[in-house]
Amino acid sequence: MAEIAATRPASTILLLRDGAGGDIEVFMMVRHHQIEFNSGALVFPGGSVDAGDKEIVARSDLYSGGESLSEAERGFRIAAIRETFEESGILLARPKGSAVPIDAKRAGKIADAHRVALNEHKISFLSILADNGLQLALDTLVPYAHWITPEGMPKRFDTWFFLAAAPPDQLGAHDGRESTDSIWVSPREAVEGGQSGRFKLPFPTTRNLIRLAQQAGVGAALDHARGMSIVTVMPIMTKTESGRQLRIPREAGYDGEVFEVGAVG
């Protein structure tokens, strides 16, 4: 029997804003075609929890709003904010001692000065926060979903999905390295694009977009998420004549239990 690959902790954020047309919009990026996992897919910013995130967990002066969270929960949120900054330039942080988010102009200057070096591992996120007197705003993230990659896949992740309202006037832009394009898109348009072939959407991304599309605006989406019970989803995958079938828990609150899919990635 083949050995089951271990899972790696990871986080992703659905950054939300209210669109001009009345629809809720979410920030998404196209992953680089040379990236091994989900290459070419339209995804939310995110990635693995790393050692540097755990170093920040130990520095309670570098974040706020995490008092009731376990160390592991803080790590997931810190990784989510770091990855979002790396991949989009959007920074969910506050000046130390302030209850107000960092303003867009200052966030932009910090991104311009440090984002490339951070992506190239020439500077740590901890140093950026400490040198600029910032605290990560952990309480701005609302847990939305918890997915674990099916057994049998060569790379497996234990991923927490969070919702967060995008800070005012921080518009975001892809990094040109791991992602090659970025858009603010309504969940409905993204799902339709996945169906038409305009976008390549991973299965968990599609399910979360469909669920998000039911919300009228950012406030409603955040309130809904705060009232949810998160049910862990680890799809059970079986091969069928037409492709593959995934089964997920009905109580997870998605639009069904059994789904016919093509290649899973």
N, C-alpha and C positions, 0 to 999 in steps of 0.2 A: 504494500500500500504506500502511495506517495506521501511524503511528509507534508503536513499542512503548514503553509507559510505563516509566520508570526505577524501580528498586526502592529502597525506603527501609529502612535497617537497623532492626530491631525485636527485642524480646525479650518472652518471656512465662514465667511461673513456674507450675508445678503444685505448689502448697503442699499437703503431705500430713500426715495424722495417722492414727493407728490409731483406728477408730471403736469405740464401746461394743459394737456387735453383732459385732465380729470383722472386719468389712470395712475395708479401707483407705478413707479419705475424702479428698476434694480440695476446696479452696476455689474456688468459682465465683461469677460475678456476671452479672446480666442487664444488658446494655448499654442505655443510654437510647434510646428510640425516635427521638429527634431527632439521634442521632449518625449521621453519614453512612455509616460503615463498620461492617457487621455490626450494624445497629440491631436492638434487641430480642433479640439472641442471648445464649445462655448461654455465657460464655467464662471463661478463666483471666485473672487480672490481667496486664497488660502494655501495651506501646506502643512508640513509636519512640525510638530513640537520639537524644538532642538535644545541642546545643552544651554545655550545662551538664554533661552526663555526660563529655564529652571534657575539660572543665576539671578534673573530679575525677580522671580518668585521670592527669593531669599532677601530681597531688598524692598521692604514694605514702603520705603520712602519714595519709590518710583512708580507707585500706582495707588489709586483710590477706588473705593467702592467694592473692595473684595473682602471685606471683613468677615462676612458670613460664609465664605467659600473655602473649600479644602485646598490644599496645595496643588493637587492634580487639576481641580477646576480652575484655579488661577492660571496654571500653566496653559491650559487650553485657550483661555481668553487672551493671555499675553501673546501666544503664538498667532492667534487670529488677527490681533491688531498689528503685530509686526509684519506678518505676511501681507496684510492689506496695504500697509505703508510701502513695503518693498514693491508690490505689484501694481499699485494704483497711485501712490503718492498721498493718499488720504490718511490723515493722522487723527485717531480717536484719543485725544489727550487734553490735559488742562495744564496751565501754568501751576507750579507747586503752590498749594494753599488757596487756589481759586476754585470756585464752583462753575466757572464759565469755560466753555471749550476754547482751545487755542484758536485764534482768528486765522482766517484763510490765508492772509498775506504772510503771516509768520510761518504757518505750516508750509506754505509754498517755498519760502526761503530755506527752511530746514531740509525739505525734500531736494531742492536744487543743490544744496551744499553737500548732502550726505547720502542720498539714495543710491547713487551708482556705487560708491565705496562700500555701502552696506551689502548690496547685491554681489559685490566682488569679494566679500568677506575681508575687507581691509579695515573695517571699523565695526564695532559691536553696537547693537541697538541699545544696550545698557549705557554705553558711553554717550550716545546721542541724547538719551533722556537726561542723564546726569549733567552733561555739559550745558544743556539748554534749560535746566530747571523745570522739567516736565514730569507729570504723573499720568500714566495710562488710565483712561476712564473705563475701568472694567465694568462699572454699573450701566454703561450705555449699551452693553450687549445683552440680548435676551435669548436664552436657549430656545431653539426652534425644532431641532431634529437631531437624532443620533443614529448614524448608519455605520455598519461594519461590513467590509468587503466580503463577499461569499467565500466559503472554503473552496479550495481548488484553484483559486486565482493565484498567479505567481507573485503579485504585489498586493498586500492587503493593508487597509487603513481602518483605524478606529476613529471616526470623524464626528466631531460635534459641529452642527450648523447653528449659527447665531443670526438674529436679526439686529440691525442697528440703523438708526436714522443717520443719513449722511450729514456731516457738519455743514452748516450754512456756507455756501459759496466755495466749498472744496469740491471741485468737479471731477477730479481723477483723470489719470491717463496711464495707458499701458507702459510697461518698462522697455519693450522692444527686445527683450531677452527671452524670458519664459513665455511672454505673451506678445502677440503681433498686432492686435487690434483691441479696441475697447469701445463699449457702447452703454448708454443708458437706454433701457428697453423695458416696455411693459411686459409682465409675465405672460400675458396672452399672446403678444406678438412673438415672444421667444419660443413659446410652445408651438405656435403655428409655423414658425420657421423651422423647428425641428421636424415637424410633420411633412413639410414641403421639400426638405433637403437643403434649405438655405443655411441652416445651422446643424452642427453635429452636437447633440446633447446627451451626456451620460444619463443613465436611467435615474439615479437619485436626483439629479438636477431637474429633470423633467417633472418628477413627482412633486418636488418642492415648489416649482414654478406654478404648477396647476393648483396646488393648495394656496399659494400666495395670491393668485389671481382672483380668489374669492373675496379678498379684502378690498374695501372701498378706498383706503388711503393708508398713509404711514401710521397714523395714530391708531386706527382700527387694527392694523396688522400687529403692532406692538402689544396692544391690549389683549388681542386674541392669543398671542404667544405666551403672555404672562399667565393666562388662565389655563394653559394646556398642561396635560400630563405627558411627558416625553416617553414614548415607547421605543426601545431600541429595535432597529431594523437590521437584521442580517439576512438578506434574501437567500432562499434555498433555490439552487439552480438545477434544472434538469434539461436534458436534451430532448427535443421533439423532432418530428419529421420536417417541420417548417423552420426550425432554428432552435431557440432556447426558450424556456419558460422560467419565470421567476415568481416565487411565492413570498409574500411579505405579510406580517401580521395585520389583520383587518383593523385591530384596535389602535394601530399607529396613526390612523386618521387620514389616510390617503384615499384615493378614488378606486379602491378595490383591493383584491387579495392575490389574484393570479394574473400575470401579464405575459403575453407573448412578445418576445423581443428577438432581435437579430444577435449580432456579436455583442458580447458584453465587454465594456471597457471603460 
